[in-house]
Amino acid sequence: MIDTVFLDTVGLLALWNRRDQWHSKAKLAFSEIVASRHRLVTTSYVLMECGNAASRHPFRKLVAALREELLAGGNLLDPTQEEIDETWHSYARGGSGQAGIVDHLSFCVMRREGISLVFSSDNHFHDAGFKTLF
């Protein structure tokens, strides 16, 4: 069975930005994920967060290209209204080490989909019970 890996903003930005402190680890982890043929998924919210961060960087086109690739493969996951509502409640409570709202939404979608692996080094995912891959 092929495991699914959730792509997080921290991981994607580290992969694309050679000056990121996590770039080497992200690049190695991503190579292993691809070699293992894991299914890669994320939400449009993560991609919008990446797009905001990449707006002044040369990897802006990579964000758009990844969106198209995930969309074409059915790997861009949409949250339900209930997940959006739960996200706001969780965010307001400050759970998972004060994680941001997009992270809280990612947690909801990952739980629904039974995903435990996340391409990230963000400790908020670890605090929420997920396994970060670098």
N, CA, C and O atoms as CSV, one atom per row, in Angstrom:
chain,resi,resn,atom,element,x,y,z
A,1,MET,N,N,0.837,-1.185,0.000
A,1,MET,CA,C,0.000,0.000,0.000
A,1,MET,C,C,0.881,1.248,0.000
A,1,MET,O,O,1.858,1.319,0.746
A,2,ILE,N,N,0.548,2.204,-0.811
A,2,ILE,CA,C,1.306,3.444,-0.921
A,2,ILE,C,C,0.783,4.436,0.119
A,2,ILE,O,O,-0.411,4.731,0.170
A,3,ASP,N,N,1.694,4.940,0.943
A,3,ASP,CA,C,1.323,5.953,1.922
A,3,ASP,C,C,1.095,7.293,1.230
A,3,ASP,O,O,1.684,7.594,0.192
A,4,THR,N,N,0.231,8.074,1.836
A,4,THR,CA,C,-0.012,9.430,1.359
A,4,THR,C,C,0.785,10.395,2.218
A,4,THR,O,O,0.847,10.251,3.439
A,5,VAL,N,N,1.393,11.379,1.571
A,5,VAL,CA,C,2.150,12.415,2.268
A,5,VAL,C,C,1.464,13.753,2.014
A,5,VAL,O,O,1.168,14.115,0.875
A,6,PHE,N,N,1.222,14.469,3.096
A,6,PHE,CA,C,0.627,15.796,3.005
A,6,PHE,C,C,1.743,16.814,2.837
A,6,PHE,O,O,2.700,16.821,3.612
A,7,LEU,N,N,1.627,17.667,1.837
A,7,LEU,CA,C,2.620,18.702,1.574
A,7,LEU,C,C,2.260,19.962,2.358
A,7,LEU,O,O,1.180,20.527,2.186
A,8,ASP,N,N,3.174,20.392,3.216
A,8,ASP,CA,C,2.966,21.591,4.028
A,8,ASP,C,C,3.786,22.748,3.478
A,8,ASP,O,O,4.779,22.546,2.779
A,9,THR,N,N,3.361,23.944,3.797
A,9,THR,CA,C,4.039,25.161,3.351
A,9,THR,C,C,5.512,25.168,3.755
A,9,THR,O,O,6.371,25.476,2.928
A,10,VAL,N,N,5.815,24.838,4.993
A,10,VAL,CA,C,7.198,24.862,5.471
A,10,VAL,C,C,8.074,23.944,4.618
A,10,VAL,O,O,9.188,24.315,4.251
A,11,GLY,N,N,7.580,22.760,4.307
A,11,GLY,CA,C,8.344,21.824,3.495
A,11,GLY,C,C,8.539,22.297,2.076
A,11,GLY,O,O,9.641,22.221,1.533
A,12,LEU,N,N,7.473,22.786,1.473
A,12,LEU,CA,C,7.569,23.236,0.085
A,12,LEU,C,C,8.495,24.435,-0.058
A,12,LEU,O,O,9.312,24.484,-0.977
A,13,LEU,N,N,8.371,25.399,0.844
A,13,LEU,CA,C,9.242,26.565,0.760
A,13,LEU,C,C,10.702,26.188,0.990
A,13,LEU,O,O,11.595,26.732,0.341
A,14,ALA,N,N,10.944,25.264,1.906
A,14,ALA,CA,C,12.315,24.800,2.143
A,14,ALA,C,C,12.871,24.077,0.922
A,14,ALA,O,O,14.055,24.207,0.608
A,15,LEU,N,N,12.037,23.328,0.245
A,15,LEU,CA,C,12.459,22.616,-0.960
A,15,LEU,C,C,12.827,23.587,-2.076
A,15,LEU,O,O,13.834,23.394,-2.758
A,16,TRP,N,N,12.037,24.609,-2.264
A,16,TRP,CA,C,12.231,25.539,-3.379
A,16,TRP,C,C,13.295,26.606,-3.115
A,16,TRP,O,O,13.949,27.068,-4.050
A,17,ASN,N,N,13.471,26.995,-1.874
A,17,ASN,CA,C,14.367,28.106,-1.541
A,17,ASN,C,C,15.729,27.576,-1.072
A,17,ASN,O,O,15.852,27.074,0.045
A,18,ARG,N,N,16.727,27.690,-1.915
A,18,ARG,CA,C,18.069,27.178,-1.596
A,18,ARG,C,C,18.686,27.851,-0.379
A,18,ARG,O,O,19.610,27.306,0.224
A,19,ARG,N,N,18.196,29.014,-0.013
A,19,ARG,CA,C,18.737,29.727,1.154
A,19,ARG,C,C,18.011,29.377,2.449
A,19,ARG,O,O,18.404,29.838,3.521
A,20,ASP,N,N,16.968,28.575,2.362
A,20,ASP,CA,C,16.218,28.182,3.553
A,20,ASP,C,C,17.085,27.278,4.426
A,20,ASP,O,O,17.816,26.432,3.911
A,21,GLN,N,N,17.006,27.453,5.739
A,21,GLN,CA,C,17.814,26.644,6.650
A,21,GLN,C,C,17.527,25.147,6.546
A,21,GLN,O,O,18.383,24.331,6.888
A,22,TRP,N,N,16.344,24.779,6.084
A,22,TRP,CA,C,15.940,23.385,5.977
A,22,TRP,C,C,16.095,22.831,4.557
A,22,TRP,O,O,15.709,21.690,4.303
A,23,HIS,N,N,16.644,23.605,3.639
A,23,HIS,CA,C,16.681,23.203,2.232
A,23,HIS,C,C,17.316,21.824,2.012
A,23,HIS,O,O,16.721,20.988,1.331
A,24,SER,N,N,18.472,21.571,2.553
A,24,SER,CA,C,19.160,20.291,2.324
A,24,SER,C,C,18.333,19.115,2.829
A,24,SER,O,O,18.194,18.104,2.142
A,25,LYS,N,N,17.789,19.252,4.020
A,25,LYS,CA,C,16.981,18.171,4.591
A,25,LYS,C,C,15.684,17.990,3.812
A,25,LYS,O,O,15.237,16.863,3.600
A,26,ALA,N,N,15.085,19.089,3.387
A,26,ALA,CA,C,13.851,19.006,2.609
A,26,ALA,C,C,14.103,18.339,1.261
A,26,ALA,O,O,13.315,17.505,0.817
A,27,LYS,N,N,15.185,18.703,0.625
A,27,LYS,CA,C,15.524,18.132,-0.685
A,27,LYS,C,C,15.750,16.618,-0.574
A,27,LYS,O,O,15.268,15.853,-1.409
A,28,LEU,N,N,16.482,16.193,0.457
A,28,LEU,CA,C,16.724,14.765,0.669
A,28,LEU,C,C,15.416,14.032,0.975
A,28,LEU,O,O,15.146,12.976,0.403
A,29,ALA,N,N,14.619,14.586,1.863
A,29,ALA,CA,C,13.339,13.955,2.219
A,29,ALA,C,C,12.422,13.859,1.008
A,29,ALA,O,O,11.772,12.834,0.804
A,30,PHE,N,N,12.364,14.909,0.207
A,30,PHE,CA,C,11.487,14.900,-0.961
A,30,PHE,C,C,11.951,13.855,-1.976
A,30,PHE,O,O,11.123,13.179,-2.587
A,31,SER,N,N,13.252,13.718,-2.160
A,31,SER,CA,C,13.784,12.687,-3.065
A,31,SER,C,C,13.367,11.302,-2.609
A,31,SER,O,O,13.001,10.461,-3.430
A,32,GLU,N,N,13.420,11.056,-1.302
A,32,GLU,CA,C,13.010,9.756,-0.758
A,32,GLU,C,C,11.510,9.525,-0.935
A,32,GLU,O,O,11.079,8.412,-1.237
A,33,ILE,N,N,10.725,10.574,-0.748
A,33,ILE,CA,C,9.269,10.465,-0.916
A,33,ILE,C,C,8.937,10.113,-2.362
A,33,ILE,O,O,8.125,9.224,-2.620
A,34,VAL,N,N,9.560,10.804,-3.291
A,34,VAL,CA,C,9.308,10.555,-4.714
A,34,VAL,C,C,9.782,9.161,-5.105
A,34,VAL,O,O,9.089,8.459,-5.840
A,35,ALA,N,N,10.944,8.754,-4.627
A,35,ALA,CA,C,11.473,7.421,-4.941
A,35,ALA,C,C,10.563,6.318,-4.406
A,35,ALA,O,O,10.450,5.250,-5.007
A,36,SER,N,N,9.923,6.583,-3.284
A,36,SER,CA,C,9.005,5.601,-2.685
A,36,SER,C,C,7.610,5.646,-3.294
A,36,SER,O,O,6.732,4.868,-2.919
A,37,ARG,N,N,7.413,6.561,-4.233
A,37,ARG,CA,C,6.162,6.689,-4.973
A,37,ARG,C,C,4.958,6.950,-4.056
A,37,ARG,O,O,3.866,6.428,-4.283
A,38,HIS,N,N,5.175,7.757,-3.029
A,38,HIS,CA,C,4.080,8.160,-2.154
A,38,HIS,C,C,3.117,9.058,-2.919
A,38,HIS,O,O,3.519,9.794,-3.820
A,39,ARG,N,N,1.865,8.989,-2.556
A,39,ARG,CA,C,0.874,9.914,-3.111
A,39,ARG,C,C,1.060,11.251,-2.397
A,39,ARG,O,O,1.140,11.292,-1.169
A,40,LEU,N,N,1.129,12.323,-3.143
A,40,LEU,CA,C,1.320,13.659,-2.588
A,40,LEU,C,C,0.024,14.447,-2.680
A,40,LEU,O,O,-0.580,14.547,-3.748
A,41,VAL,N,N,-0.402,15.012,-1.542
A,41,VAL,CA,C,-1.632,15.788,-1.496
A,41,VAL,C,C,-1.413,17.055,-0.672
A,41,VAL,O,O,-0.471,17.144,0.115
A,42,THR,N,N,-2.284,18.016,-0.864
A,42,THR,CA,C,-2.335,19.205,-0.023
A,42,THR,C,C,-3.681,19.881,-0.253
A,42,THR,O,O,-4.553,19.347,-0.938
A,43,THR,N,N,-3.830,21.061,0.333
A,43,THR,CA,C,-5.048,21.845,0.128
A,43,THR,C,C,-4.706,23.116,-0.647
A,43,THR,O,O,-3.545,23.517,-0.725
A,44,SER,N,N,-5.716,23.729,-1.206
A,44,SER,CA,C,-5.494,25.001,-1.895
A,44,SER,C,C,-5.059,26.074,-0.904
A,44,SER,O,O,-4.398,27.039,-1.288
A,45,TYR,N,N,-5.422,25.917,0.363
A,45,TYR,CA,C,-5.029,26.886,1.386
A,45,TYR,C,C,-3.517,26.868,1.606
A,45,TYR,O,O,-2.899,27.921,1.762
A,46,VAL,N,N,-2.923,25.679,1.618
A,46,VAL,CA,C,-1.469,25.561,1.728
A,46,VAL,C,C,-0.814,26.212,0.510
A,46,VAL,O,O,0.166,26.944,0.645
A,47,LEU,N,N,-1.353,25.945,-0.662
A,47,LEU,CA,C,-0.766,26.525,-1.872
A,47,LEU,C,C,-0.906,28.039,-1.901
A,47,LEU,O,O,-0.013,28.728,-2.394
A,48,MET,N,N,-2.004,28.566,-1.384
A,48,MET,CA,C,-2.145,30.020,-1.313
A,48,MET,C,C,-1.137,30.609,-0.329
A,48,MET,O,O,-0.581,31.683,-0.562
A,49,GLU,N,N,-0.910,29.900,0.765
A,49,GLU,CA,C,0.097,30.348,1.730
A,49,GLU,C,C,1.490,30.342,1.080
A,49,GLU,O,O,2.282,31.263,1.282
A,50,CYS,N,N,1.771,29.304,0.307
A,50,CYS,CA,C,3.039,29.246,-0.443
A,50,CYS,C,C,3.109,30.380,-1.458
A,50,CYS,O,O,4.145,31.025,-1.617
A,51,GLY,N,N,2.006,30.609,-2.134
A,51,GLY,CA,C,1.964,31.678,-3.129
A,51,GLY,C,C,2.247,33.038,-2.531
A,51,GLY,O,O,2.952,33.849,-3.132
A,52,ASN,N,N,1.704,33.296,-1.354
A,52,ASN,CA,C,1.996,34.559,-0.678
A,52,ASN,C,C,3.480,34.667,-0.353
A,52,ASN,O,O,4.099,35.706,-0.588
A,53,ALA,N,N,4.043,33.605,0.181
A,53,ALA,CA,C,5.458,33.616,0.555
A,53,ALA,C,C,6.371,33.705,-0.665
A,53,ALA,O,O,7.465,34.264,-0.583
A,54,ALA,N,N,5.928,33.160,-1.790
A,54,ALA,CA,C,6.763,33.106,-3.001
A,54,ALA,C,C,6.564,34.290,-3.927
A,54,ALA,O,O,7.197,34.357,-4.981
A,55,SER,N,N,5.707,35.218,-3.562
A,55,SER,CA,C,5.356,36.294,-4.491
A,55,SER,C,C,6.542,37.129,-4.947
A,55,SER,O,O,6.498,37.719,-6.027
A,56,ARG,N,N,7.592,37.190,-4.152
A,56,ARG,CA,C,8.780,37.970,-4.529
A,56,ARG,C,C,9.996,37.086,-4.746
A,56,ARG,O,O,11.132,37.551,-4.661
A,57,HIS,N,N,9.762,35.834,-5.022
A,57,HIS,CA,C,10.861,34.884,-5.213
A,57,HIS,C,C,10.788,34.244,-6.597
A,57,HIS,O,O,9.725,34.221,-7.218
A,58,PRO,N,N,11.907,33.728,-7.074
A,58,PRO,CA,C,11.925,33.129,-8.417
A,58,PRO,C,C,11.148,31.822,-8.528
A,58,PRO,O,O,10.922,31.336,-9.637
A,59,PHE,N,N,10.731,31.237,-7.389
A,59,PHE,CA,C,9.999,29.976,-7.459
A,59,PHE,C,C,8.483,30.177,-7.468
A,59,PHE,O,O,7.731,29.243,-7.193
A,60,ARG,N,N,8.048,31.363,-7.776
A,60,ARG,CA,C,6.618,31.680,-7.871
A,60,ARG,C,C,5.910,30.746,-8.860
A,60,ARG,O,O,4.816,30.253,-8.583
A,61,LYS,N,N,6.543,30.510,-10.012
A,61,LYS,CA,C,5.932,29.648,-11.034
A,61,LYS,C,C,5.833,28.198,-10.576
A,61,LYS,O,O,4.958,27.465,-11.036
A,62,LEU,N,N,6.721,27.775,-9.671
A,62,LEU,CA,C,6.666,26.407,-9.148
A,62,LEU,C,C,5.396,26.174,-8.340
A,62,LEU,O,O,4.823,25.085,-8.374
A,63,VAL,N,N,4.964,27.189,-7.621
A,63,VAL,CA,C,3.727,27.084,-6.840
A,63,VAL,C,C,2.542,26.854,-7.778
A,63,VAL,O,O,1.720,25.967,-7.547
A,64,ALA,N,N,2.465,27.650,-8.821
A,64,ALA,CA,C,1.368,27.516,-9.791
A,64,ALA,C,C,1.428,26.179,-10.512
A,64,ALA,O,O,0.394,25.552,-10.745
A,65,ALA,N,N,2.623,25.741,-10.865
A,65,ALA,CA,C,2.775,24.455,-11.561
A,65,ALA,C,C,2.379,23.291,-10.653
A,65,ALA,O,O,1.737,22.343,-11.106
A,66,LEU,N,N,2.757,23.358,-9.380
A,66,LEU,CA,C,2.376,22.296,-8.444
A,66,LEU,C,C,0.858,22.239,-8.299
A,66,LEU,O,O,0.278,21.154,-8.266
A,67,ARG,N,N,0.220,23.392,-8.214
A,67,ARG,CA,C,-1.244,23.419,-8.122
A,67,ARG,C,C,-1.879,22.711,-9.306
A,67,ARG,O,O,-2.779,21.890,-9.134
A,68,GLU,N,N,-1.413,23.027,-10.509
A,68,GLU,CA,C,-1.962,22.394,-11.712
A,68,GLU,C,C,-1.753,20.883,-11.694
A,68,GLU,O,O,-2.653,20.123,-12.052
A,69,GLU,N,N,-0.564,20.452,-11.278
A,69,GLU,CA,C,-0.260,19.017,-11.226
A,69,GLU,C,C,-1.145,18.298,-10.210
A,69,GLU,O,O,-1.689,17.235,-10.507
A,70,LEU,N,N,-1.291,18.864,-9.026
A,70,LEU,CA,C,-2.126,18.244,-8.001
A,70,LEU,C,C,-3.595,18.246,-8.404
A,70,LEU,O,O,-4.304,17.265,-8.182
A,71,LEU,N,N,-4.046,19.330,-8.988
A,71,LEU,CA,C,-5.428,19.438,-9.438
A,71,LEU,C,C,-5.729,18.385,-10.499
A,71,LEU,O,O,-6.764,17.721,-10.446
A,72,ALA,N,N,-4.822,18.234,-11.461
A,72,ALA,CA,C,-5.014,17.258,-12.543
A,72,ALA,C,C,-5.048,15.826,-12.017
A,72,ALA,O,O,-5.750,14.978,-12.569
A,73,GLY,N,N,-4.298,15.555,-10.962
A,73,GLY,CA,C,-4.245,14.205,-10.405
A,73,GLY,C,C,-5.267,13.928,-9.326
A,73,GLY,O,O,-5.272,12.843,-8.744
A,74,GLY,N,N,-6.137,14.891,-9.047
A,74,GLY,CA,C,-7.140,14.705,-7.989
A,74,GLY,C,C,-6.533,14.723,-6.599
A,74,GLY,O,O,-7.086,14.125,-5.676
A,75,ASN,N,N,-5.405,15.401,-6.435
A,75,ASN,CA,C,-4.684,15.398,-5.166
A,75,ASN,C,C,-4.703,16.744,-4.446
A,75,ASN,O,O,-3.919,16.981,-3.527
A,76,LEU,N,N,-5.600,17.611,-4.871
A,76,LEU,CA,C,-5.813,18.879,-4.180
A,76,LEU,C,C,-7.098,18.708,-3.370
A,76,LEU,O,O,-8.193,18.669,-3.929
A,77,LEU,N,N,-6.954,18.609,-2.071
A,77,LEU,CA,C,-8.069,18.265,-1.190
A,77,LEU,C,C,-8.790,19.513,-0.704
A,77,LEU,O,O,-8.155,20.490,-0.306
A,78,ASP,N,N,-10.105,19.478,-0.738
A,78,ASP,CA,C,-10.924,20.578,-0.261
A,78,ASP,C,C,-11.458,20.263,1.131
A,78,ASP,O,O,-11.954,19.163,1.373
A,79,PRO,N,N,-11.357,21.222,2.044
A,79,PRO,CA,C,-11.952,21.001,3.364
A,79,PRO,C,C,-13.469,21.122,3.288
A,79,PRO,O,O,-14.011,21.818,2.429
A,80,THR,N,N,-14.132,20.439,4.193
A,80,THR,CA,C,-15.578,20.567,4.311
A,80,THR,C,C,-15.891,21.806,5.151
A,80,THR,O,O,-15.011,22.351,5.817
A,81,GLN,N,N,-17.131,22.240,5.113
A,81,GLN,CA,C,-17.531,23.376,5.952
A,81,GLN,C,C,-17.348,23.033,7.427
A,81,GLN,O,O,-16.957,23.890,8.220
A,82,GLU,N,N,-17.628,21.789,7.796
A,82,GLU,CA,C,-17.441,21.370,9.187
A,82,GLU,C,C,-15.967,21.465,9.587
A,82,GLU,O,O,-15.652,21.854,10.712
A,83,GLU,N,N,-15.066,21.112,8.670
A,83,GLU,CA,C,-13.637,21.217,8.960
A,83,GLU,C,C,-13.204,22.668,9.093
A,83,GLU,O,O,-12.360,22.994,9.928
A,84,ILE,N,N,-13.774,23.529,8.281
A,84,ILE,CA,C,-13.462,24.960,8.387
A,84,ILE,C,C,-13.944,25.495,9.733
A,84,ILE,O,O,-13.235,26.256,10.392
A,85,ASP,N,N,-15.148,25.096,10.139
A,85,ASP,CA,C,-15.668,25.525,11.442
A,85,ASP,C,C,-14.791,25.005,12.575
A,85,ASP,O,O,-14.471,25.753,13.499
A,86,GLU,N,N,-14.401,23.735,12.517
A,86,GLU,CA,C,-13.527,23.148,13.546
A,86,GLU,C,C,-12.171,23.848,13.559
A,86,GLU,O,O,-11.587,24.053,14.623
A,87,THR,N,N,-11.675,24.213,12.390
A,87,THR,CA,C,-10.410,24.934,12.294
A,87,THR,C,C,-10.475,26.241,13.076
A,87,THR,O,O,-9.565,26.557,13.843
A,88,TRP,N,N,-11.536,26.987,12.883
A,88,TRP,CA,C,-11.663,28.262,13.593
A,88,TRP,C,C,-11.760,28.059,15.101
A,88,TRP,O,O,-11.188,28.835,15.867
A,89,HIS,N,N,-12.475,27.027,15.535
A,89,HIS,CA,C,-12.581,26.730,16.970
A,89,HIS,C,C,-11.216,26.349,17.542
A,89,HIS,O,O,-10.812,26.847,18.593
A,90,SER,N,N,-10.522,25.474,16.849
A,90,SER,CA,C,-9.207,25.025,17.301
A,90,SER,C,C,-8.207,26.174,17.316
A,90,SER,O,O,-7.428,26.319,18.257
A,91,TYR,N,N,-8.235,26.976,16.283
A,91,TYR,CA,C,-7.353,28.140,16.187
A,91,TYR,C,C,-7.615,29.109,17.348
A,91,TYR,O,O,-6.676,29.615,17.963
A,92,ALA,N,N,-8.881,29.361,17.639
A,92,ALA,CA,C,-9.244,30.282,18.720
A,92,ALA,C,C,-8.778,29.762,20.078
A,92,ALA,O,O,-8.400,30.546,20.948
A,93,ARG,N,N,-8.803,28.443,20.261
A,93,ARG,CA,C,-8.349,27.826,21.510
A,93,ARG,C,C,-6.829,27.864,21.640
A,93,ARG,O,O,-6.297,27.763,22.746
A,94,GLY,N,N,-6.122,28.012,20.506
A,94,GLY,CA,C,-4.660,28.049,20.549
A,94,GLY,C,C,-4.023,26.687,20.679
A,94,GLY,O,O,-2.914,26.573,21.201
A,95,GLY,N,N,-4.695,25.650,20.218
A,95,GLY,CA,C,-4.161,24.301,20.322
A,95,GLY,C,C,-2.943,24.046,19.452
A,95,GLY,O,O,-2.585,24.868,18.608
A,96,SER,N,N,-2.318,22.912,19.663
A,96,SER,CA,C,-1.159,22.450,18.887
A,96,SER,C,C,-0.023,23.466,18.866
A,96,SER,O,O,0.519,23.792,17.810
A,97,GLY,N,N,0.327,23.962,20.052
A,97,GLY,CA,C,1.481,24.836,20.161
A,97,GLY,C,C,1.329,26.167,19.453
A,97,GLY,O,O,2.299,26.699,18.912
A,98,GLN,N,N,0.121,26.709,19.452
A,98,GLN,CA,C,-0.136,28.002,18.820
A,98,GLN,C,C,0.036,27.963,17.297
A,98,GLN,O,O,0.486,28.940,16.699
A,99,ALA,N,N,-0.315,26.859,16.684
A,99,ALA,CA,C,-0.220,26.705,15.228
A,99,ALA,C,C,-1.096,27.737,14.521
A,99,ALA,O,O,-2.102,28.200,15.060
A,100,GLY,N,N,-0.690,28.082,13.308
A,100,GLY,CA,C,-1.460,29.009,12.489
A,100,GLY,C,C,-2.738,28.373,11.974
A,100,GLY,O,O,-2.928,27.162,12.075
A,101,ILE,N,N,-3.595,29.190,11.429
A,101,ILE,CA,C,-4.906,28.708,10.991
A,101,ILE,C,C,-4.818,27.727,9.821
A,101,ILE,O,O,-5.600,26.779,9.758
A,102,VAL,N,N,-3.885,27.937,8.899
A,102,VAL,CA,C,-3.749,26.996,7.776
A,102,VAL,C,C,-3.270,25.642,8.289
A,102,VAL,O,O,-3.693,24.604,7.779
A,103,ASP,N,N,-2.394,25.639,9.289
A,103,ASP,CA,C,-1.977,24.367,9.889
A,103,ASP,C,C,-3.165,23.660,10.525
A,103,ASP,O,O,-3.335,22.453,10.352
A,104,HIS,N,N,-3.982,24.398,11.257
A,104,HIS,CA,C,-5.165,23.785,11.881
A,104,HIS,C,C,-6.085,23.168,10.831
A,104,HIS,O,O,-6.637,22.087,11.038
A,105,LEU,N,N,-6.244,23.849,9.723
A,105,LEU,CA,C,-7.068,23.303,8.642
A,105,LEU,C,C,-6.424,22.049,8.065
A,105,LEU,O,O,-7.110,21.070,7.771
A,106,SER,N,N,-5.111,22.082,7.906
A,106,SER,CA,C,-4.394,20.895,7.412
A,106,SER,C,C,-4.603,19.710,8.353
A,106,SER,O,O,-4.810,18.587,7.893
A,107,PHE,N,N,-4.551,19.947,9.671
A,107,PHE,CA,C,-4.763,18.863,10.642
A,107,PHE,C,C,-6.130,18.218,10.428
A,107,PHE,O,O,-6.251,16.992,10.432
A,108,CYS,N,N,-7.159,19.047,10.242
A,108,CYS,CA,C,-8.519,18.517,10.045
A,108,CYS,C,C,-8.597,17.651,8.787
A,108,CYS,O,O,-9.147,16.550,8.820
A,109,VAL,N,N,-8.054,18.144,7.698
A,109,VAL,CA,C,-8.098,17.410,6.429
A,109,VAL,C,C,-7.278,16.125,6.534
A,109,VAL,O,O,-7.706,15.076,6.052
A,110,MET,N,N,-6.112,16.200,7.156
A,110,MET,CA,C,-5.275,15.011,7.310
A,110,MET,C,C,-5.983,13.943,8.143
A,110,MET,O,O,-5.929,12.761,7.803
A,111,ARG,N,N,-6.635,14.341,9.211
A,111,ARG,CA,C,-7.362,13.368,10.042
A,111,ARG,C,C,-8.490,12.718,9.249
A,111,ARG,O,O,-8.684,11.504,9.317
A,112,ARG,N,N,-9.227,13.523,8.504
A,112,ARG,CA,C,-10.324,12.970,7.689
A,112,ARG,C,C,-9.804,11.934,6.708
A,112,ARG,O,O,-10.415,10.882,6.523
A,113,GLU,N,N,-8.673,12.235,6.079
A,113,GLU,CA,C,-8.113,11.365,5.047
A,113,GLU,C,C,-7.241,10.240,5.614
A,113,GLU,O,O,-6.761,9.394,4.859
A,114,GLY,N,N,-7.031,10.223,6.930
A,114,GLY,CA,C,-6.202,9.190,7.549
A,114,GLY,C,C,-4.722,9.328,7.212
A,114,GLY,O,O,-4.004,8.331,7.126
A,115,ILE,N,N,-4.268,10.560,7.022
A,115,ILE,CA,C,-2.877,10.828,6.659
A,115,ILE,C,C,-2.083,11.111,7.932
A,115,ILE,O,O,-2.485,11.933,8.755
A,116,SER,N,N,-0.954,10.423,8.083
A,116,SER,CA,C,-0.118,10.640,9.260
A,116,SER,C,C,1.232,11.270,8.932
A,116,SER,O,O,1.916,11.767,9.828
A,117,LEU,N,N,1.624,11.255,7.654
A,117,LEU,CA,C,2.928,11.764,7.238
A,117,LEU,C,C,2.801,13.141,6.618
A,117,LEU,O,O,1.916,13.387,5.799
A,118,VAL,N,N,3.698,14.041,7.018
A,118,VAL,CA,C,3.664,15.399,6.478
A,118,VAL,C,C,5.064,15.820,6.060
A,118,VAL,O,O,6.027,15.671,6.812
A,119,PHE,N,N,5.159,16.350,4.839
A,119,PHE,CA,C,6.417,16.877,4.327
A,119,PHE,C,C,6.617,18.254,4.943
A,119,PHE,O,O,6.192,19.273,4.399
A,120,SER,N,N,7.278,18.249,6.096
A,120,SER,CA,C,7.482,19.471,6.864
A,120,SER,C,C,8.464,19.193,7.994
A,120,SER,O,O,8.739,18.044,8.338
A,121,SER,N,N,8.977,20.266,8.552
A,121,SER,CA,C,9.755,20.188,9.783
A,121,SER,C,C,9.028,20.949,10.893
A,121,SER,O,O,9.566,21.126,11.986
A,122,ASP,N,N,7.821,21.390,10.610
A,122,ASP,CA,C,7.038,22.219,11.526
A,122,ASP,C,C,6.589,21.410,12.743
A,122,ASP,O,O,5.833,20.447,12.609
A,123,ASN,N,N,7.051,21.800,13.921
A,123,ASN,CA,C,6.710,21.086,15.154
A,123,ASN,C,C,5.232,21.116,15.488
A,123,ASN,O,O,4.762,20.290,16.270
A,124,HIS,N,N,4.488,22.048,14.914
A,124,HIS,CA,C,3.051,22.080,15.167
A,124,HIS,C,C,2.388,20.787,14.701
A,124,HIS,O,O,1.438,20.314,15.327
A,125,PHE,N,N,2.884,20.214,13.605
A,125,PHE,CA,C,2.326,18.947,13.131
A,125,PHE,C,C,2.659,17.829,14.106
A,125,PHE,O,O,1.813,16.983,14.398
A,126,HIS,N,N,3.880,17.823,14.606
A,126,HIS,CA,C,4.270,16.828,15.607
A,126,HIS,C,C,3.397,16.960,16.853
A,126,HIS,O,O,2.914,15.962,17.390
A,127,ASP,N,N,3.199,18.198,17.308
A,127,ASP,CA,C,2.354,18.448,18.482
A,127,ASP,C,C,0.922,17.970,18.270
A,127,ASP,O,O,0.238,17.591,19.221
A,128,ALA,N,N,0.472,17.990,17.012
A,128,ALA,CA,C,-0.894,17.563,16.684
A,128,ALA,C,C,-0.987,16.053,16.427
A,128,ALA,O,O,-2.067,15.540,16.135
A,129,GLY,N,N,0.144,15.341,16.533
A,129,GLY,CA,C,0.122,13.886,16.405
A,129,GLY,C,C,0.531,13.333,15.051
A,129,GLY,O,O,0.287,12.160,14.770
A,130,PHE,N,N,1.139,14.139,14.217
A,130,PHE,CA,C,1.552,13.701,12.885
A,130,PHE,C,C,3.079,13.513,12.851
A,130,PHE,O,O,3.797,14.008,13.720
A,131,LYS,N,N,3.553,12.791,11.837
A,131,LYS,CA,C,4.987,12.535,11.697
A,131,LYS,C,C,5.558,13.453,10.622
A,131,LYS,O,O,5.190,13.357,9.452
A,132,THR,N,N,6.460,14.342,11.030
A,132,THR,CA,C,7.143,15.198,10.079
A,132,THR,C,C,8.289,14.408,9.444
A,132,THR,O,O,8.906,13.569,10.099
A,133,LEU,N,N,8.567,14.675,8.182
A,133,LEU,CA,C,9.529,13.861,7.430
A,133,LEU,C,C,10.917,14.466,7.340
A,133,LEU,O,O,11.794,13.877,6.709
A,134,PHE,N,N,11.145,15.599,7.938
A,134,PHE,CA,C,12.500,16.131,8.070
A,134,PHE,C,C,12.550,17.110,9.218
A,134,PHE,O,O,13.605,17.677,9.502
